Amino acid sequence: MTTGVGPKIAILGGGIGGLATAAFLREKGFDSDVYEQAAALTEVGAGLVIAPNAARLLRRLGVLDRFIERAVRMEIGWEFRRWENGAVLSAENLDEGCVRLYGEHTYAAHRADLLDALRSAVPEHSVHLGKRCVSVEFEGDQAVLRFEDGETVRPDILIGADGVHSRVRGAIVGPTHARESGICAFRALVPAEKAPDFARRRAQTLWIGPDHHLVHYPVSGEEYVNLVAFAPAGSGSVESWTATATLRELLDEFAGWDPRLVELIRSADTPGRWALLDREPLDHWNRGNATLLGDAAHPMFPFFAQGAAQAIEDGAVLALCLAADPDNPITALGRYEELRRRRTARLQEVSHGRSHINHLPDGPEQQARDLAYSQADPLRANGWIYEYDPEVAVSASV
């Protein structure tokens, strides 16, 4: 590129990963254009957890204060409870431990509140709504985007942040096949005034039992309790953020569980339901002047609550790599992929393994798991996740 003139950067997808990347690029002096097919920037789904590794990056962007206006600071985490009677198997003091070990708190929030915070760091003119991409093709090393409205874009750099059904991924690596995991997820919100006292605490609680588990925590300034439940997948499950189930179906999945949990579920709104599809880590996610990030690059099961955090980390590392070598974007993209692929593949692997552990049938293996949980210190054990700093990682790779 010409000195003093930044590359033309196109980001396909205006979700958490796309906006975080645009914000980090702006911090490093790069303009970008975010193309989002929706007519408005909204986040379907419900809650998420922002652990210290992501909270530090929100602070670095200058948006943490805005985020915590509605986010809820977690005081207790990894509170595992037994399915039939709610017996607490383990719990950890997040309020004190996260800051002491990793310099930031852990928060729970509605996805829309995180999206709003990230959006505040991206100029209005950079976001183009109602832009449905109909094809991504390559002319040599040049990615070409074509949109439904007839516009064609030939960027210097293309970043595919377009989610698990990514068009950019298809153009880079070809068709990728997902396996059915046999697990489906339900999500729902409960108005706080209808929720039992135990669910309104600032706690991330996981009820675990045979073939099922359910997570809940408060969100939206403690106005709601977010529920995410996992159960065997039926034939009607699809991989979608907009498919719904009935409340009766969700209640039937947890019939016979602790009555307090059943009471919480009964107060929920209409639950969403989607299938968890199993995908192997990609061998590569770059081609020419294009790359991937977030779910487009490394979709993972939600059992470590790191999907959004890894997309934010991706954006930070990508911006740092481009800032370090602005005249050689393809080289910078290669460095970004090399730095991120191993870490995200490891998180895909451990998240996958947790699905089996949480769903053990009652018996000796379950009893051994419960004992291990009671003796564990997950805040320290997962330090490799929470202590990660993109600036340190990029500097160490020189």
Order of alpha helices (4+ residues) and beta strands (2+ residues): beta-alpha-beta-beta-alpha-alpha-beta-beta-beta-alpha-beta-alpha-beta-beta-beta-beta-beta-alpha-beta-alpha-beta-beta-beta-alpha-alpha-beta-beta-alpha-alpha-alpha-alpha-alpha-alpha
